[in-house]
Amino acid sequence: QVQVVESGGGLVQAGGSLRLSCTVSGLTFERYTMGWFRQAPGQERELVAAISWNARYERYLESVKGRFTISRENAKNTLTLQMDSLRPEDTAMYYCAVVGQMRAWTVQQLDYTYWGQGTQVTVSS
């Protein structure tokens, strides 16, 4: 059974930083593309950042480019999202997700099969 668990959310002032972590079990982590998504109240869930299984490809939401960094440590089955220069508009529930197909590079939300429960990020102004 695949389990996806996020951690690291919290409350931070604008301009501050947070580091989200995601640990995955139940599959061979190094074979799967991973992504971070977020959903704010009343809004659709959107892709924040994605990284391919071999870390060769990355994709960022335009509004987070230069502020957020996605990375993975395959030996520890861990995905990380470093978030700097946070803004109030970054406030959302953040989700870690795993693409369902091995060695597939995709940023389409429907291709992400396994999801965590989410971790709340709140940025105060």
Salt bridges, closest charged atoms under 4 A:
GLU46 OE2 - ARG38 NE 2.86
GLU62 OE1 - LYS65 NZ 3.02
GLU73 OE2 - LYS76 NZ 3.86
ASP90 OD1 - ARG38 NH1 2.97
ASP90 OD2 - ARG67 NH1 2.76
